[in-house]
């Protein structure tokens, strides 16, 4: 973990506080038996919006060697931390290659995830493993994450995205073109590679792979 941190974090740290990102973000997770879902949305002050919605099963976690309970509902706080990681990833996609440190504010309706995210300390297993990943990801993107509590009944958009089947109409009239796809593997162990922005830009050479 320390080697990964050294390889991805700048050796210089500014003493100036990071400016607060002017936008709205919320995340949510649900679990039922061996199935779980994650939903997040990021909305900028200029009303640009991207969103995330994925479903995973216990076998997906086993394949990535992530120790979780057979009944995923028992570790819902850990899954809520994973949903917050998706928010960090989504904000980073809005600002590819940015060099300005920002502090992102995100809403969560799970008090356990909220408390752990702001203290960056959990001793309970396997939540502590998810917390370790949540610490590394923002540091990799030169970001800070400020989790604020929102009542469950008010977190309806993120909740709907976390429970979206992928077949029904997209909740809250979100557009498919604004969707960010994130695999469980990328969330757990980010693998960074050069990308084109915009994606249809023409190059006379091939992008190098990791």
Secondary structure, DSSP 8 states (H G I E B T S, - for coil): -HHHHHHHS-S---SS--EE--EEEEEEEEEETTEEEEEEEEEETT--EEEEEEEEEHHHHHHTT----SSGGGGHHHHHHHHHHHHHHHHHHHTTT--S-EEEEEEES-HHHHHHHHHT---STTHHHHHHHHHHHHHHTTEEEEEEE--GGG-HHHHHHHT--SSS--GGG--GGGB----HHHHHS-------SSTT---SS-----
